Amino acid sequence: MSASSSSLKERAQEVATKLTRLRERMAVRHLDAIRLHLLPNTAWITAGGSLHVGEGTDMAASSILISAEHAYVLTDGVEAPRLQQEEGLEQLGFELIVEPWYAKGNFMHAFAHGKQVGADYPGTFIDIGEELQRLRSVLQPSEVARLRRVSRVAADIMSEVVRSLRPGLTEYEVAARLAAASRRHGGNAVVNLVASDERIYQYRHPLPTEKVIQRYVMAVLCLRLEGLIPAITRLVHFGPLPDELREKAHAVATVDAKLIYGTQEGRTMGEMFALAKQAYQDVGYPEAIKEHHQGGSLAYMPREVIAFEGSSIPIKSHQAFAWNPSIRGVKSEDTILLTPNGPEIITEVIGWPTWTITLDSQQIARPAILEA
């Protein structure tokens, strides 16, 4: 079975559109071909295909070579059977170039001689990585449907795991549950962060440890499934929530709501940074803007572009975002999709307690801390 549950016909249509867009960029840049070797790009061009082996690298095990007339998969005899039988790449319009594992690269070397070749990473060829990022972050209708489906899975995984937690577990055990649930659904947890008690206040990127949970846990998941990667964070407190923590949680929920409400086509990432900065000032935590980035767009990476001060990168409809405002001890994060009707939260956890934030008469629900 393919890594993607989408139909081959739907995937083939998606691939054909992407090949057209790539070839338009080739013409503009006067390139003879483009080689894709990074995992986000091979997953993108194959409509959610899995061309990787090791998960500790951004490089796919097989690469894609696009010319004006052909779409090649450059692979070897080790990978080819799975790519043919389970990924269906030939049915998607790709021609497999299969070389012996010990001679892999000969075709590419001969093909590139005397040609202008773009690539998705710096090196021998012309680096067009930023252009590819812009192409893959604006989603086609089939990708939007896939992201909605994957985001629903991410929310279900988070709900299942966090609601199962109890004092006495270690952070390692929480991370193991997130990883296992991700695998059961066919994906993998590419970001799997867990902190408990005082560690939530100390670290913004808390890798799990052997620490035993006492009263308070934060779980962060970025799930890769069918190529796309939604992001979600939830927090649970065992016993009544202290007033100070409740106030902080409401404050960060307010910042998050303002970021979601402010995600509008035509705005820039720099304007979103300024919006976050002002929002922190409004809730009484102006220093928080300096302590961690505020998130940004996502698609085939956990973050495609992060909002930086002064950035002129525009926001477009059919892009997805995960803003992740944080104040020491609390954080708020969901995946949202910018539709023609405005932003839509697509990792909502059904039945989770929420804060209702009202902005210009519009109500936005943001997750509160679950009191277990």
N, C-alpha and C positions, 0 to 999 in steps of 0.2 A: 504493500500500500504506500502511496506517495505521502511525503511529509505534509502535503496540503490536501485538505478534504474538499476543496473546490473542484468542480468538474474540470476535466481536461479541456473541454470546449471553451469554458469560461476563461481558464488560464491561458489557452492559446490566443484568445482575443486580447487579453491583457498584455501578453508578450508581444503580439504584433504591434500594438499601439506604442509600446515602449521602444521597440526597434525603430519604428518610424521617427520617434522623438530623438533617439540617439543619432540616427543618420542625419537628421536636420542639424544637430550640433556638429557632427563631423563636417558637413558642408560649410557651416559658418566658420569653423576653425581650420578649414583646409586640411583635414586629416584623412588619411586613407583607411584607417581602422581605429578601433578602440578595444583595449583589452581590460577586462574586469577580473580582478583576482581577490578583492576584499570581500569578506562574507556578506556585509550589508548589500553590496552591489550584485553579487551572484544570486542572493535570495530575491532581490528586487527584480532583476531582469527575467528570472525564471518563475515569477509569480508565486513565490513562497517555497521554491525548491531548496533542498538541503544538499549542498555540495561540499560540506565540511566533513572532517573526520575528528580531529582534535578540537576540543572546546576551549583550549587555553591559548588560542591564536585567532587573530582577525583574518588570517589568510585561508581561503577555501582550498580544498585538496585538488580541485579541478578549476580551471579558469574558463572564461568566456571571451571569444574573439569575434568582434562584429566588424564586417566590411560592408561595402555598398551592396554586395550581392549575397553574402553568406553570413550565417550566425553559427559559429563553431563552438563546440565544447572541447577544450583541450584536456585530455585525461589519459589514463593508462589502463592497462589490462586489469588492474586491481579494482579500480572504481567503476569501470564501464558497465559491468553487468547490473549493478544496482541502479545506476543512472538511467539505464535503458528500461529495466523491468519495474522499478519502484517509483522513480521520479518521472518517468515518461517524457524525458527531454526531447526525444526524436519526434514524438507526437506534438510537442509544443513548437516545432519548427527548427530545432537545432540539429546540426550535423556533428556527430561525434568523431573526433580525431583521436584514435586510440594508438598510443605508442607504448613500447616496453617501459616498465618502470625505470630501468637503468639508462634509457635513452630519451626520457621525456624532455621536451623542449626543442627538439630538432625542427619540428614543423614551425614553431613560432620563430625560431632563429632564421629559417629560410624565408618565411613569409615577410618578416619585418625588414629584410635587406632592401635598402633604398627607399623605404616608405616612411611617411609621417604617421606615427602611431601614438595615440593618446592612451593614458593609463590612469587607474584610480589610486596610484601611489607614486611618490617620487622615486626616481631611479633612471633606468636606461631610456624610458619613453617620456613623452610630454605629459606632465601632471595636470589632469583635469578633474581632480577629486572634488573641488568645490562645486563645479558645474554639475557633477553627478549627484552630489548631495541635494542641490536645489531641485533636480529632476525627480529624485525618489521621494522627497518629502511632501510633494503635492500628490494626493492619492486619487487614483481612478475609482469609479464606482465599485468595481469588484474588490478593490483594496479596502475601500470604506466598509463594505460588508464583511470582509475578512477581519478587519480591525475590530469591528463591533463584536464579532463572535469571539475573538481572542480575548478581548477586554472583559467580556462576560465570564470567560473561564478564569481569568486572573482574579476577578472579584470573588468568584465562588471558591477558589483556592484560598484566598486570604480569609474569607469568612469561616471556612471549614477549619483552618489551622488556628486562627486566633481564638475562636470560640472554644477550642479544645484545650487551651492552655490553663495551667494551674501553677500556683507557687510550688517550688521544689524542683521543677524542670530546669535544665540548664539552657543557656542560649544556644548551644550546639544542637540540643534536641529540637528547639524551635526551628532552627535553620534546616535541620534534617527533614522535618515535617513539610516545610515549604518546598524543599527540593523534591521530596518523594511525591507530593501531590502534583507538582509540575510535571514530573515524569509520567505519572498515571494518566495525565491528560494529553500526553504526547509532546510536551514542551520541555524547556529547561529554564531554571532560575538563573539568568545571567547576572542579576544583582540580587543578593540575598543577605540583607543586613538585619541584625537583631541586637537590641540593647535592652537592658533591664535596670530599673532603679536609678542609681546615680550615674550610670554610664550614658543614659539618655541626655543628661545635662552636660556631660563632658565631651561627647563626640558627635559630629554631624554624620560621619560615615562609619558607624560602629560595626566592624566585622564581629561575628559571633565569637564568644569565648566560652570557657567552662564555668563561668559564673552562674550561680543558682539564682533563679528568680524569686524575689520576695513579694513585692506588691505591684510592680509597674513594668510593662513591657511595650516596646515598639518593634513592629515588624515591617520591613520594606521589601517589596518584590517587583522586579522587572522580569516579565515572563516572555521568553522567545518562543513563539509558536506560529507555524506557517510563515516564518520570516519576520513577522512584525513583533514589536516589543512595547506593550503597554506597561505603565508604572502605577503602583498603588502603595499607600502607607496606611496602617491602622495602629491604634494604641489601645491598650486595655489596662485598667487599674482594678486590683483586687481589694474590695472594700470601698468605703465612701471616699470620694475625691476631695482632697484638700482644697480650700477656697482659692489659694494662690495658684494652684495648678489649673483649676477651673477657669480662672480669669485669663491665664496665659493661653489656654486652649481656645477660648472664645476670641481672644485677640488675633491669634494666628489664623483662625477660621475666617475672620473678617478680612485679613490681608488676602487670603486665598480667594475669597468671594470677589474681592475687587479685581484681582488679576483675571479671574475667569470672566467676569462681566466686561472687563476691558479688552478681552481678546477679540478684536474686530479687524476685518479685512482692511488693509491700507495702513494700519498702524505699523510702526517699526519695533524691532526688538529693543532698541534704545528707549523708545517711549514706554515700553512695558517695564524696563528697569526703573525709569523715573516714576512710573505709577507705583511700583513696589516700594520704592524709597519713601514716597509720600505716605503710602498706606501704613508703613511701620511708624512713621512719625505720628500719624493720627491716632494709633492705638497705644502710643507711649513707649515704643521700643525702637527708637531711631538707630541704635547701634547694630540691630540685627541684620541690616542690609549688608554690612561689612563682613559678617561672620560666615556666610555661605551664599552660593549662587541661588537664584530664584527659579531655576528650571528653564524650560523652553520647549521647542518643538521636538517631536519624536516620530519615528516610523520604523525604519530598519535598524536603528540604533536607539539605546535608551534615551539619548538626547542627540538630536541632529544638530541643533543650534541652540546655544545658551544665550539668554538675554544679558547683554553687556551694556554699560553706559555708553551712549553715543552711537550704538550700532544702527546702521541704516538698512539692515536686512528687513524686508517687508513681510508682514503676515498675510497669508492668502487663505481663501476658502478651500475646504477639503484638505487642510492640514490638521494634524493632531498635536496636542500639547500636554505637558505635565508640568504645572507650576508646583514648586515644593517649598513654600515659605516655611521658615522655622524660627522659633524663639527658644532659647535654651530650655530644654525639657519638653518641648512640644513641636509638632510638625503636622502639616496638612498636605496631602497629595492624592490626586486622582488623574486619570487620563481623560481629556476632553477632546471633542471633535468640533472644529469650526465649520458649521454648515451655512448655507445661504440664509438660514433663519437665525443664525447666531450660534454661540457656543453650547455644546451639549455634553454633559457628563456621561461617560460610557463605562466607568468602572464602579458604578454605584453598588454598594453592598446592601441587599434587601434586608430590611429590619434593623439596620444599624442606627444607633441614636445620632441625631444631627442637631446642629445649630441652624436656625433659619436667619439668614442675613438679608436685610431688605436694602436694596440699592435702587434709587429712582423708581420706587414702587414695584420693582421686580424682586421676587424672593428667590434666594439661592441657598440650597441646603448644603452644608458642609459637615463632614463627619466630626462628631464629638468623641471624647474618650469613653470607651465602653466601660461601665462599672460592673464588674462581675462579682 
